[in-house]
């Protein structure tokens, strides 16, 4: 799944091309949509708006209507023995975060991604989200999108931490064994 800034960047570009216009043609190439009859149902209708939304998922980390209380409730309702880094990737808890943002935001908040979610304070969890929201906004507005993403630890395993000079580590985390990057010296 694409990360939130990528989705919002795409929505902004699509909005500029489609909002207020009536498409000449509507195609639904994926077979699962063949019975939905979208081309017939939408023919002749103008596109009112383009929004980036993942409706069955947790609150969109970058959404205008982000609710911190809902994020915290979903985090606390989840398994408290799960590492926070793994919980942050669970799109049912918080939508729009992938490996890059998880690693960089945990680093920025000095939070060990291996700390148990139940031992992570609300303030720490919200510091991660705050960092992501600020930097995703920059990335979503940048012409090249992900070119402005932070790069303190992601894909820097074996290199020196720019903050404390410890060696950046990496290893798989969670059921999907997604690679997690962190600095053991300054992410406590």
Buried (B, 14 or more C-beta within 10 A) or exposed (E): EEBBBBBBBBBBEBBEEBEEEEBEEEEBEEEEEEEEEEEEEBEEEEBEEBEBEBEEBBBBBBBEEBEBEBBBBBBEEBEEEBBBBBBBBBBEBBBBBBBBBBBBBBBBBBBBBBBBBBEBEEEBBBBBBBBBBEBBEEBBEBEEBEEBBBEBBBEBBEEEBBBEEBEBBBEEBBEEEBEBBBBBBBBE
